[in-house]
Amino acid sequence: MAPASIEERLSEKRYDLIVSLPLHKTRERERRFNQSEIIARRFSESLGVTLNTDILIRVKATHQQAKLAENDRWNNVADAFAISIGSAEILAGKNLLLVDDIVTTGATIYEASRPLWGAGIKRLDIFSMAYAK
């Protein structure tokens, strides 16, 4: 028996919403794309689950995590994320999939999840293309 595909494993979770990890608006203008959003959009299409790119916002410009020492990464992203005005009602009681491209220390995912939990979500799963040390 072949192993289940990523889509099959994720579809079993029955998400209400997919959220991609946002870049700060300055960084997104420089890059012209958000790699986490590209991955999340693929899952949204495949699973038939709404992708919302406006709920979670990066309110603080941060240095690139990959260029920092592990202990500096936590301070770099502290309080860097918030939910947009009016999003708490949308998030309350929902099962979310949060998509990031690469997880290293977990600092970014941890900080991004804090406002989502604060809004009363029911469950949060994380998907990342890679885990690096």
N, C-alpha and C positions, 0 to 999 in steps of 0.2 A: 504494500500500500504506500503510495507516494505521500510525502509530508504535505500538510495543508499550506496553501499559499498565504501570503501576508493578508490579502483581502479576505480570505476565508476565516482566518483567525480573528481579524478585526471585526468582521460582520457578525460574529457570534456575540460580541459585546453590546450590540444595539445602542449606538451612540445617538444622542439627540442633536449634537452639534460638534463640529470640528473647528478648532482654533489653531492658527499658526502663530509661532513665536514672532512677534513684530520686531522689525529693525527700527531704530530711531529715524525720523523723517530725513535727517541730514544724511545718514549713511545710505538709506534707500535711494535718495537722489543721486548719490555718488555711484552706487552700484547699478542702478536702474532695474533691479530685481531683488526679490526676497526669496532665497532658496528654500526656506521653510514653507513659505506660502505655495511655491511651485509643487512641493511634495504633498502638502495638504490638499491642494486643488485636485491632484490625481486621486487621492483617497475619497474626496468628496464625490467626484464623478463616478468612481468605481462602486462606492458603497451606497450612493444615493442619499448621502447625509449632507445637510447644509454646512458650508464653510462660511464662517463669519470672520472677517479680517478687521472689523471695527470694534469688537468688544474689548479685546486686550490691547492696551497701548503702551508704548515705551515712552515714559515721561522724562527720562534722563538719558542724555547722550553718554555713552560709556566707551571705554577703550576696548579694542578687540581682545576678547578673552584669551585667545591662543597666544598672544604676545606677552601675557602676564604670568608671573609665578602663581602656583596653586593657591597659596594663602592670600594673594592680592585679588584673586578673582571674586571672592565673596564680597569684599568691600566695593569692588568695581560695580557690581550689579545690585547692591543693596538699595531697595526702594526705587528701582528703575522702572517698575511696571505698575499699572493701575487699570481699572476697568473704566470704560467710557460712561459718561452720564446716561442714566436710564438703563444700563445693562444689567443691573442687579435683578430686575424683574424677569429678564430674559433667561438669566442663568440659574435662578433659584430652582433647586430640585432636579437639575439636568445632569445627564451623564455626558462627559466631555472627553474628546480625544485632543490632546495638545501635541502639536507636531513641531519638532525642532530638527535641524539637520545633523548636528553632532553634539553629543553630551560628553563632557570631560569630567569636571569635578561635580557637576550637578547644580552648581550655584545658580546658573541662569534659569534652569527649569524650576528650581526651588523658589526663587524670587518671583518668577512669572506665575507660579501656582498660588502664591499667597493671596492676591486679590480675588482670584477665582473662588478659592475656598471661602474667603470673606463674604462673597456674594451668595453663598449658600448652595453651591453645587452639591450634587449627590455623590458623584464619582468622577475621578480624573485619572485617565490613563495617558501615558506618555509614549509617543512613537518617535524614534530617532533613527536615521539611516546608519549612524555609526556611534560607537562608544570608544573614546580614545583616552589614553592616560598620559 
